[in-house]
């Protein structure tokens, strides 16, 4: 089994758009086209940066 960890830096001014696009497009493509099984998604904040 191969696992992949992806880390994206999210900027506050477009956080909502990022989440919507990931949910509606990227995650769907990962599942259907590439057969990914998404195990978990989370967001963390440190100072003024979000990942």
Secondary structure as GFF3:
##gff-version 3
##sequence-region A 1 51
A	DSSP	three_ten_helix	12	14	.	.	.	ID=ss1
A	DSSP	alpha_helix	15	21	.	.	.	ID=ss2
A	DSSP	pi_helix	22	26	.	.	.	ID=ss3
A	DSSP	alpha_helix	27	32	.	.	.	ID=ss4
A	DSSP	beta_strand	45	46	.	.	.	ID=ss5
A	DSSP	beta_strand	49	50	.	.	.	ID=ss6
###
